[in-house]
Amino acid sequence: MVIFDVGAHYGQTAAKFRRFFPQAVIHAFEPFPQSFAKLEESFARDPAIIPVAKAMDEDNGRATLFVNRADYTNSLLECDLAANPWVPGETTRTLGEIQVETCTVERYCSEQGLDQVNILKTDTQGAELRVLKGAVKLLTERRVDALYLEVIFAPLYEGQANFCQLLDYLTTVGYRLVSIYDLYRGNNGFAGWADALFIREDYPMPSEFLGRHNLN
């Protein structure tokens, strides 16, 4: 079993994947050097979790990573000033910018000799559609079984993909929404973001997903 954890941060989700799928090989992508160092340290003794110091994107090369006060909000997209009613304090205040290496899911799979990705998880702070576009060949060829994505409803990042755009794109390439989990609401009462599980339309629901979709 192959799992991609895109936007791995310190490896919190990778650790959950390890519990749920102990036989899986997990490729954990994190471009921010300080977060990557913690990710690498956390799994130094687990050869089945492979930390990768890259940002997954729709192109191969380099891109600007906006570094924010809370490093889990770092993004390839600049923060939107309209985010304040949803984001507590100065969580997304940008402190600086760095250049990071980018890679598409397709390129990485080709380089690593991977034909199939069983779960593609992406938590990239508004850049989810860019990650998916970098995996379009795999998606259209049904070589990704399930996608576990952060979906955003509030205006958090400039140029972000909202839920409707992600739903439309994934429906077009043959994926269906299973459910939405862990909805966060802002202080204004409106929906901010959540997690969503999509699965290939021609693939039966795997028993391992039943009852444990939200990785809690």
Residue pairs with C-beta under 8 A, 6 or more apart in sequence:
1 21
1 23
1 24
1 25
1 118
1 119
2 24
2 25
2 27
2 114
2 116
2 117
2 118
2 119
3 17
3 21
3 24
3 25
3 26
3 27
3 117
3 118
3 119
3 120
3 121
4 26
4 27
4 29
4 56
4 105
4 117
4 119
4 120
4 121
4 122
5 11
5 13
5 14
5 17
5 26
5 27
5 28
5 29
5 121
6 29
6 56
6 105
6 120
6 121
6 122
6 123
6 124
6 131
7 29
7 30
7 56
7 122
7 123
7 124
7 125
7 150
8 14
8 28
8 29
8 30
8 35
8 39
8 51
9 30
9 35
9 39
9 71
9 72
9 123
10 35
10 38
10 39
10 42
11 28
11 38
11 39
11 42
11 43
11 49
11 51
13 121
13 123
13 215
14 26
14 28
14 39
14 43
14 49
15 42
16 215
16 216
17 24
17 26
17 119
17 121
17 215
18 24
18 26
18 46
18 48
18 49
20 208
20 212
20 215
21 119
21 208
24 48
24 118
25 48
25 50
26 48
26 49
26 50
27 50
27 52
27 108
27 112
28 39
28 43
28 49
28 50
28 51
28 52
29 52
29 54
29 55
29 56
30 36
30 39
30 51
30 52
30 53
31 53
31 54
31 55
31 65
31 100
31 101
31 102
32 65
32 67
32 71
32 74
32 98
32 100
33 53
33 98
34 71
35 71
35 74
36 51
36 53
39 51
40 51
43 49
43 51
52 108
53 101
54 100
54 101
54 102
54 103
54 108
55 63
55 65
55 76
55 100
55 101
55 102
55 103
55 124
56 102
56 103
56 104
56 105
56 108
56 122
56 124
56 131
56 134
57 63
57 76
57 102
57 103
57 104
57 127
57 130
57 131
57 134
58 104
58 130
58 131
58 133
58 134
59 102
59 104
59 134
60 102
60 103
60 104
60 107
61 101
61 102
62 99
62 100
62 101
62 102
63 76
63 99
63 100
63 102
64 76
64 97
64 98
64 99
64 100
65 74
65 75
65 76
65 97
65 98
65 99
65 100
66 74
66 75
66 76
66 77
66 78
66 79
66 94
66 97
67 74
67 94
67 95
67 96
67 97
67 98
68 74
68 75
68 79
68 91
68 92
68 93
68 94
68 95
69 90
69 91
69 92
69 93
69 94
69 95
70 91
70 92
73 79
73 87
73 91
73 92
73 125
74 125
75 124
75 125
75 126
75 127
75 157
76 102
76 124
76 125
76 127
76 130
77 125
77 126
77 127
77 157
77 158
77 159
77 160
78 94
78 157
78 158
78 159
79 92
79 93
79 94
79 156
79 157
79 158
80 155
80 156
80 157
80 158
80 160
82 155
83 92
83 154
83 155
83 156
83 157
85 154
85 186
85 187
85 188
85 190
86 154
86 156
86 184
86 186
86 187
86 188
86 190
86 192
86 193
87 156
87 186
87 192
88 187
92 156
103 134
104 134
104 135
105 117
105 120
105 131
105 134
105 135
105 138
106 134
106 135
106 136
106 137
106 138
107 134
108 114
109 115
109 117
109 138
115 143
116 143
116 144
116 145
117 138
117 143
117 144
117 145
118 144
118 145
118 146
119 145
119 146
119 147
119 148
120 135
120 144
120 146
120 147
120 148
121 147
121 148
121 149
122 128
122 131
122 132
122 147
122 148
122 149
122 150
123 149
123 150
124 130
124 131
124 150
125 150
125 156
125 157
125 160
126 152
126 156
126 157
126 159
126 160
126 161
127 157
127 160
127 161
128 149
128 150
128 151
128 161
128 166
129 161
129 165
129 166
129 169
130 161
132 139
132 147
132 166
132 169
132 170
135 144
136 173
138 144
139 170
139 173
139 174
139 175
140 173
140 174
142 174
142 200
142 202
142 203
144 200
145 199
145 200
145 203
145 206
146 197
146 198
146 199
146 200
146 203
146 206
146 209
147 170
147 175
147 197
147 198
147 199
148 195
148 196
148 197
148 198
148 215
149 166
149 195
149 196
149 198
150 193
150 194
150 195
150 196
151 162
151 163
151 166
151 180
151 193
151 194
151 195
151 196
152 160
152 161
152 162
152 163
152 192
152 193
153 162
153 163
153 190
153 191
153 192
153 193
153 194
154 186
154 190
154 191
154 192
154 193
156 192
156 193
161 169
163 196
166 196
167 177
170 176
170 177
170 198
174 200
174 201
174 202
175 198
175 199
175 200
175 201
176 198
176 199
176 200
176 201
177 196
177 197
177 198
178 196
178 197
178 198
178 199
178 205
178 209
178 213
179 196
179 197
179 213
180 194
180 195
180 196
181 194
181 195
181 196
181 197
181 213
181 214
182 194
182 195
182 214
182 216
183 191
183 192
183 193
183 194
184 191
184 192
184 193
184 194
185 191
185 192
186 192
195 214
195 215
197 209
197 213
199 205
199 209
